[in-house]
Amino acid sequence: QVQLVESGGGLVQAGGSLRLSCAASGRIISTYAMGWFRQAPGKVREFVAAISWSGGSTYYADSVKGRFTISRDNAKNTVYLQMNSLKPEDTAVYYCAAHYSGSYYNQNAYAYWGQGTQVTVSS
């Protein structure tokens, strides 16, 4: 059973920062490319960022590029999403996912998902 657990969400003012973490069981983080998705109230789930198996390649949605940074520490089986210059539009439940096959930008390409962590940006 592959388990992904997100943490680090919370309430922050616009312009502030948060770092989300995704901890995985076994060696799932070191084996799969990983991604972050988010879903805001009344909106569909959307791609945020992804990182390759080795961490050598990263991918970002245009809406977060330059503000968010995805990284991974395979030795700790953990993926991170550093979020800076947060905007109210970033308010959403953020999900960590392990990639299986297909486009990194497509949620259907991911095989395993965490439970999500709430990020709320005020002002």
C-alpha positions in Angstrom: 0.0 0.0 0.0 1.5 3.3 -1.2 0.7 6.2 1.1 1.3 9.8 0.5 0.7 12.3 3.3 0.8 16.1 2.8 1.5 18.6 5.5 2.4 22.3 5.9 -0.8 23.9 4.8 -2.4 26.7 6.7 -3.6 30.3 6.7 -1.2 32.9 5.4 -1.5 36.6 4.3 -1.0 37.6 0.7 2.7 37.9 -0.1 3.6 35.4 2.5 5.2 31.9 2.1 4.5 28.3 3.0 6.3 25.1 2.4 4.3 22.0 1.8 5.7 18.5 2.4 4.7 15.2 1.0 6.0 12.1 2.9 5.7 8.7 1.3 5.8 5.1 2.5 8.6 2.9 1.3 10.7 4.3 -1.5 7.9 5.6 -3.6 9.4 9.1 -3.7 12.7 7.9 -5.0 11.0 5.7 -7.7 8.4 8.0 -9.3 8.2 11.4 -10.7 6.0 13.5 -8.4 3.5 16.2 -8.8 1.5 18.7 -6.9 -2.1 19.6 -7.9 -4.7 21.9 -6.3 -8.4 22.4 -6.3 -10.1 25.6 -5.3 -13.8 25.8 -4.3 -15.9 25.7 -7.4 -13.0 24.9 -9.7 -11.6 21.8 -11.3 -8.4 20.3 -10.0 -5.4 21.8 -11.7 -1.7 21.1 -12.2 0.7 23.0 -10.1 4.2 21.5 -10.4 6.0 18.3 -11.1 9.6 16.9 -10.7 11.3 14.1 -12.4 12.6 10.9 -10.8 16.1 12.3 -10.2 15.0 15.8 -9.5 16.8 17.0 -12.6 13.8 18.4 -14.3 10.9 20.5 -13.0 7.7 21.7 -14.5 5.3 24.4 -13.4 1.9 25.8 -14.3 2.2 29.3 -15.7 0.2 30.7 -12.8 2.8 29.7 -10.2 6.1 29.8 -12.2 8.6 32.1 -10.6 6.8 31.9 -7.2 6.7 28.2 -6.4 9.5 25.7 -6.3 9.2 21.9 -6.3 12.0 19.8 -4.9 12.6 16.3 -3.6 14.8 14.5 -1.1 14.8 10.9 -2.1 16.7 9.9 1.0 13.9 11.2 3.1 11.1 10.0 0.7 9.8 13.5 0.7 8.7 16.0 -1.9 8.4 19.7 -1.1 6.5 22.7 -2.6 7.9 26.0 -1.5 5.3 28.7 -2.1 6.4 32.3 -2.1 4.6 35.5 -2.9 1.3 33.8 -2.2 -1.9 35.3 -3.7 -5.6 34.8 -2.7 -6.0 32.9 -6.0 -3.6 30.2 -4.6 -6.2 29.3 -2.0 -7.0 25.6 -2.5 -6.6 22.1 -1.3 -3.2 20.9 -2.4 -2.6 17.3 -3.3 0.7 15.4 -3.7 0.7 12.6 -6.4 3.0 10.0 -7.8 3.3 9.9 -11.6 2.5 6.7 -13.5 2.3 7.3 -17.2 1.5 10.2 -19.5 1.7 14.0 -19.4 3.0 15.5 -16.1 0.3 18.1 -16.6 -2.6 15.6 -16.6 -4.0 14.4 -13.3 -5.0 11.1 -15.0 -1.3 10.3 -15.4 -0.8 9.9 -11.7 -1.3 6.6 -9.9 -1.2 7.6 -6.2 -2.6 10.6 -4.3 -2.4 12.0 -0.8 -5.4 13.3 1.2 -4.7 16.9 0.5 -3.7 19.9 2.7 -5.6 23.2 2.9 -3.9 26.4 1.9 -5.7 29.6 2.5 -4.3 33.0 1.5 -6.1 36.0 2.9 -6.3 39.6 1.7 
